[in-house]
Amino acid sequence: MSAKPLRFWDLALYAVGMTLSLRWVATAAAAGPAALPLWVAAVIGFMAPLVIATAELVSRFEGEGGLYVWSREAFGPFAGFLCGWLYWTCNIPFFSGLLYFIVSVLGAALGPGAQAALKDPTLFVLVCLAISVVVAGLHLLGLGMGKWLSNFGGAAGSALLVVLVAAGIAGALKHGSATDFVHANYAPPLTADGAILWSTMVFAFGGPEALAFLRDQVQGGIHQILKVLAVVGGLLTLAYVVGTGAMLMVLSPAEATRLAGLPDALTLALTRIGLGGLAPFALLILALSLLGAYSAWFGVAARLPLSAGVDQMLPAVFARLHPRTGAPVAAILAQGAAVIVFLLLSQAGASLKAAYDFLVAMSVISYTLPFVFLFAVYLKVQGRPLPRGAWSPPGGPVTARAIGWLGLVVVISAILCTLVPSPDATNGLAAILKLVIASAVLILCGVAAYAWGLRKRALIAGTQP
């Protein structure tokens, strides 16, 4: 039984579940109204260039593989493999960080007793591991099964955003806004929190490029993907700006925190409009929406080692799909095992909050590095003729080059900001070293895997007549 192709709404909800994460609203609200102009800057400087570059690149290059194939075709096999390796491995700390947030929200939904119990790091990590096993199991049954959790997550996240905005406005009209927007300081905070905020905002707008990995599984192919890119880009912009404003109507910046601010805001917003009894249900829906995002990324990430396996740059087992479900079994199992390692690593000498910030920073730095490749590829292909039927922005190569350079500069700034240690870290220098070493290990593992792949290909070629 082969997997059914994704239709427009399947792909749109899958993309929303993958890209829209309300936890970034909590991160932004913790910085206060100054986050609002920064969201706009991130839209102009990163999301818009990313969507435009993705739309053109996905129409220039054939087949699945996305960033991996684009980098390989533009700069050679090593660049392609390293880019794909970083893009795949960046999901591991991202998955771990997202599990932290999900379990925190579940604790808030289940009440004070559960919250107190989950302060035990061992129990906290065990719950995270249990969730990761369930999601991996769903994807072993095929993308057709995994998509339902992702689709539900996209719909639930959008619905909760509407609830947060409506409750924030209603509460502000009745009781006044928790934040004084008129006299607020809108200057970007030049602090560690400000650096974390900027890198996280850039990270929050990532995701549209991942639709290229599903190209061969979409009904309508490239044209359907281009439509979804436009819809998702507009929705993300509206969601993050309006959602942050609504959250600040409910909580002051001092009350909003990166890890607990969103559950607190939902609970208080519903209480202010007389629906406080529904808060646990709303928090449970929030946890499920975040679980949908986790599931969506988990399914997409597994397609990268599949492409590398087909190119014989990873063990042959990665190139195999389950004959009935079409699932890349080896990649799914490898991701599940790696999540366990990172969950344990993140707890090494850290509080839950500092560990969460480490996982976010690790996700951002390893995820944004492939965007250096993406925009470099985009700039390079502007010297090539545009294939027939391919899309490009108005203004031709001149406009495209300006877009590419803008995106590249913003990505590099986000990478540098990730090196600023969390203010909750007990030892700033140790936090930086842990981040740099972990990133270096990912890169060196990629280099080693590429060298292994070259040797294996040479041995195979030597045994063939």
N, C-alpha and C positions, 0 to 999 in steps of 0.2 A: 504494500500500500504506500504510494508516494504522497508526499505532502501537497495539499491544495495550494494554489497560488494566492498570494495576499492581494485582496482587492483594495480600492481606494480607502475606505473607512478602516479596514484592517490595518493598512500601512499608516494612516494618519493617527489612529489611536496608539498603535505601536510606537510611532515616533514621539507622540506627546508623552506617553508613559516613560520613554527612554530619555527625553530631553527636559521635561518640566519637572523640577524637584522643588517642592515648597520649603525644603530645609534651607535652601539658599536665601529664601525670604527672611528666615530667622537670622542668618548670618548678616544680611544687609541691615535689618532693623536694629541689630545690636550696635551698629555704628551711627544710628540716628538719621535725621533728614539728609545729612551729607551723602548718604548712599544713593539718593534719588538721581542727582546729576551724574554720579559715577555709573549707574545703570545705563544712562543714556550714552555716556562715553564708551562703555563696553559694547553697546549695540552698534554704534557708528564705527568704532575701531576694530572690533573683532567679529561680532556675529554677522553683520552685513557682508564684510569681505569673505567670511567663511562660506556663507550660503551661496554667494555669487561664484566663488572659486569652485565649490563643490558642483554646482549646476553645470559649469563649463567642463570641468574635468570628467564628470561622469558621462557627459555626452561625447567627449573626445576619445575615451578609452573603452574598449570592449570588455565584457565579462565582469564577474565578481572579483573581489580582491581589494577594491578601493585603494586606500593609501599605499598598500603593499605593491600593487600592480603599477600604480602611477609613478611611485618612486623608482621602481625597478626599470620601467621603460625610459624614464628621464635620466637617471643617474647610474644605472647599472645594478646588477644582482645584489652586491653587498649593501648598497644604500637601501634598496627595496626591502631586503631581509631585515636590516637593523630597524628601519622605520616600522615595519610590520611587527617585529618583536617587541619594540617599545609600546606600540599601540595595544598589543595584546596583553603584555605584562602590566601595563598601567591599570588595567581593570582589576587586578588582584587587590591592591590597596584600596581602590575605589569600592569594590565589593565589600571589603572589610569595614571601611568607614560608613558605608550605607547601612550595613547590618548593625553597627553601633547605634545609629540614629533610629532605626526601626525598633530595636529592642528598648531604647529609651522611651519611645512613644508608646509601645505596648505596656511598659511599666506604668506610665501615666494613665493609660486607659483602664488598667486593672485595679488602680487604687493605691493608697499609701502603703499598704502591706507589701504589694508587689514591688513598688519603687524602693522600699527599704531593703527587700531581699536582693534586688538587682544591684545594690551597691557593693555586693560581694563580687569582685572581679572574676572569680572562678565560675560562679553561676552565670554571670553576664556572658562570658565567652561561650559557655556550654549552650546557652539559648541561641546565640549567634550561629554556632556550628549546626545546631539542629535545623534551623531555618535554611541554611545553605545546602544541607543535604536534601531537603524536600524540593527546593528549586532545581537542583541538579537532576533529581529523579524525574521531575516533570519534563525537562528538556531531553532526557534520555528517551522519552516517549515521542519526541519529534517537535518541530517548530509549531505544528498545528495544535499541540497541547499547550506548549509554553506561551503561545500568543494570547490565550484567554486570560491568563493572569496579567499579562502586559496590557491588554486592551482594557481590562477592568481598572488597572492602575491608572491609565490615562484618563478614563472617564471619571474615576473617583477623585483624582487630583484636581481636575478642572472644576468639578462640582464643589469641592472643599474651598477652592479659591474663590468661587462665587459666594459661598457662605461667609467666608472671612471678610470679603469686601463689603457685602451687604450688612453684616453684623457690625463691622467697624464703623460704617457710615451711620447706621441707625443708633449705635451707642454714642457716637460723637454728637449727633443731633440732640440726643436726650440728656446725656451727662457731660458733654464736652469732650474734646480730644485729650488723650493722655499726653500728647506731644504738642508743644507750641510751634506750629509750622511757620508762623509769621515772624517770630523773633529768633528762629533757629539759625545755627551756623551751618552753611551749606559748603564750606570749604573742605576739601578732602583731608582726612586726618593723616598727618605725616608721622605715624606711629607704627608699632608692630601690628596693631589691630587694623590700621589702614592698609598695610601691605598684604595682610591675610585677606582683607576684604577685596582688594583689587584682583589678586590672583584667583580668588574664588569666583568672582563675577565673570572673569574670562572663562574659567572652567565651566561655570553654569550654562554658558551659551554653546558649549560644545555638544556634539551629538548629531547634527544634520548630516555631517560627512559619513556617518555610519550607515546611512540608508543605501550607500553604494554597495555594501556587502550583501544586500538582499536583492540586488538588481535582477538576478535570474529567477527569483522566487516571487516576483511581483507581476500581477496581471496588468499588462499595458507597458511594462518595462520602463524605459527611461522617461517617457512622457508622463507617466504616473508619478514617478519620483520627483520630477520638476514641479508638479502641482503641489505635492505634499511639502516640499521644501519651502515654497512660498507661504503656505498656510501655517506651518510650524514656526517659521521666522517671525511672522506677525504676532502669533499667539504668545511666543516666549517674551517678546518685547513688552506686550501689554500686561502679561501675567506678573512679571518680576517688578515692574515699576508700580503698577496699581496695587499688587499684593503687599509690597513693602510699605506703601503709604497707608494702607488699611491696617496693617499690623501696628504701625506707630500710632494710629488713632486709639488702639486698645491698650498698648503697653508703652511706657516711656523707654527710651534707649537703655536706661539703667536696669530696667526690669527684663528687657529682652536679652537672651543669651544665645550663643551659637548652637548649643546642644539642647536646651529646654525651652527656648523662647517661643517656638511655634506651638507646641502643645499648650503652653500657658496662655498664649494669645487666643487660640481657639476656645479654650475653656472659659476665659474671661469674657470673650465676645458673646458667646452663647448665654452666659449668665446675665450679662447686661441687658439682653433683650428678652429675658424671662424664659430661656430655654436651657438653663444650666443642667437640667436632668439629662439632656441629650449629649452632654460633653463626652462621657465615656464612649458612646457609640461613634461620635465624630472622630475621636482619637483612634478608635479601632479602624475606621475607614481610612484615616490618614496613614496608619501603619500598613494597611493593605495596598494603598496607592504607592507607597514607597517600595513595597515588595514587588509591585508590578514593574517599577523602574529597574529594580535589581534583576528581575527575570528577563526584561527586554535586553538589557546590556549583556546578560549572561549568554543569551542566545546568539546575539550578533558577534560577540567576542570569539565564540567558538569557530566562526567561519574563517578567521585569519590563519590559524595553524593548518586548517584544511587546505588553503591555497599554497602555503609553504610546503605541506606534505606532498601535494601534487607536483610541485617543482623539485621534489626529492631533497629539499633542504632541511626537513625534519624526518624522523623515522616514518617508514611507510604506513604505520598504523594510523597516523594523523590524516592520511589521504583517504581513509576508508569511511564510508557512510554506512549506517545500519541499513540493510537491504529493505526492511519494512518501514521504518520510521524516517529514514533519511538523516538521522542525527549523527553528528561527528562525535562518536562516543569517546575517543581518546582525548580530544580537547576538553570535553565536558568534565571528564574524570580528573584531568590534570589541573583544570581551574579550581575544582572543588578542593583538591589536596593543597594547592597553593594558598587558598584562602585561609585554611587552617594555620599554615605557617605564619602568615602575616598577622592574623589575629593574636597569636602567641607573641610575635615579635613586638607588636604595638604596645603590649602590656609590660615590656621590660623596663622597670623602674619608672613608671609613669602613672599619673592619676587618670581616671577615665576621660576627663576633659582634655588633658594634655595629649593623651593617646589618640583621642578623636582628632585633634588638631594635627597631630603627626600624620595620621592616615589621610586627612584631606590634603595636606601639603605634599605628601608622597604621591597621591593621585594626581595632583595638579602638575607637579614637575615632570612626572613620567608621561602624563597625557598630553601636555602642551609641547613636549619635545617633537613628537611626530608632526605637529602643525608647522614647525620650522621646515620640515620636508615638504609638507603640502603646499605652502606658499612659495617655496623655492621651485617646486615643480611647476606651479602655476605661472611664475615669472618666466621660466625657461620655455614653456610651450608657446609663449606669445611670439616666438620667432619662427614657429611652424605654421603651415597653412591650416586653416580651420576645416576639418572634415565636413563633407556634405551632410547636412541635417543636424550638425552640432550647434549648440546654443552658445552665445557670447554676449557680454553686456554691451549696451549702446556706447559708441565711441571707440570700439575696436581695441587694438593692443595698447594704445596710449592710456585709455581708461583702466584697462585690465592691469597694466603695470603699476599704476598709482594705487589701485585696490590691493594688489599683492604686496607692495612695500608697506602699506599701512598695516595690513594684517600681520606681517612679519615682525615689524617693530613692536606692536602691541603684545604679540606672543612672547618675545624676548623679555619685555618688561614684566610680564606675569611670571616667567621662570625666575627672574631675579628676585621678585617679591616673595617667592616661596622659600627662599633661603633665610628670610627673617624669622627668628624663632618665635613660637607662641609665647605670649606674656604669662601663660599659665605653666610653662615649663619651669621646673626647678633649677635647671642648669642650661642656660641659653646656648653655650658653646657645644655642650654634649648633644643638644637637640639638633643643631646644625650638622654636626659630624655624623649623627645617626642618619639624617636625611641624605647627606652627600654620599655616605658609604653605601646606603641601601640603593640609591640611584646608580652608583658606580657598579655595584654588583649586578644590577639588572642589565646594564650595558655590556659588561664583560661576559656575562652569561650568554648574551646575544651574539657577541663576537665568537665565543667558543662554539656555540651551536652552529654558526655559519661555517666555521672551519671544519667542524665534524661533517656538515652537509657536503662541503666540497670534497672531502676525503671519500665519503661514501659514494658520491657520484662518480669520482674517478675510479673507484674500485669496480663499480657496476659497469662503467664503460670499458674497463680492461678485461672484464670477463665475457663481454659480448663479442661475437664473431665479427 
